Amino acid sequence: EKGGHDYFMLKEIEEQPEALANTLRGHFSDGVVLDEQRLSEQDLRDIGKVFVVACGTAYHAGLLAKYAIEHWCRIPVEVELASEFRYRDPVLGRDTLVVAISQSGETADTLEAVRHARTQHARVLAISNTNGSQIPRESDAVLYTHAGPEIGVAATKTFLAQIAANYLVGLALAQARGTKYPEELEREFEELAAMPEAVRSALSTVEQTRELAERFSEAKAVLFLGRHVGYPVALEGALKLKELAYMHAEGFAAGELKHGPIALIEDGLPVVVNMPSNKGNSQLHAKLVSNIREIQARGAHTIVIAEEGDDVVRPFADEIIEVPAVPTLLQPLVSAVPLQVLAAEVARNRGYDVDKPRNLAKSVTVE
Ligand code: F6R
């Protein structure tokens, strides 16, 4: 049942190409197709502001929506933890779209955020992996991630599927608002549709990551750095390590190093760095290379996740894990893979139950 693995999470990590393919399937034909749609074209056209609300890993997926939606649709996007959103007084109205992301569709804080948004007449679009769950039932439109059931408490394949779903929502808005030509939408979708294959090839890093995990299982703490779309991936890498291996882990925007976190760097501290593509964004790439040099000079042991063939960063990396080269916005789909494996394997080496981390529940229906 675990597909020959010691724990479900590894099986689910390996199912990510199918989870992505199934999520994309049927959701694009001459434009984006939602599973449930109770909003008119006009409602969508009138959207002037987007809030994305979610918790935990779904929030990290949500952070990525901002990069895509603002870039494609020129609509301001705010991404907020559902537990914060619901207790303040966000400015909402008929021209606001609230995108609620929840694998279970039952998370209490996300559900309450949806309910609050509706009292303010905002439009609500749910992204969920669970057919007929409460959040989709209370939303105006639904896009299901068809990742299949996830047994491991830690979200893996649903995270990748949520990222793809966010990008579909971005394309749907771009389509409704006419900020992209149909050919452009199709091209973006084709790039997405190539991702199951890219993730499949990213899975070839599993063995190397397992070996690496053996060497770092006793570390006191691990830091994760990234910029742009690599930043939410850093947050997710740290969350996975905390929840599974019970280790102190922090994700930072690499540009923030000098504003505090660099004081944490000490001899032998493992720091995982998500490199952007050297071709896609050479300026960001150069910034990260200089961040790596700064932390290496202070004794950090750098574990660098880089695009295949990135020879520029190689001399500055103590360890390098190569993932396939893909378009910038899609990079989290491949770079998250080694981080998931790292967390699971460190947890296993430390003797913990990878599928059932202590104190955590798969569905958080209390606040
Ligand atoms: C982490 C994890 C949690 C969930 C969070 C939201 O691995 O699984 O952080 O992402 O509890 O859950 P859903 O998506 O069901 O609302």
Residues whose N, C-alpha, C, O or C-beta is under 5 A from the ligand:
A	BS01	F6R	C55 G56 T57 A58 I101 S102 Q103 S104 G105 T107 V153 A154 A155 K362 V364
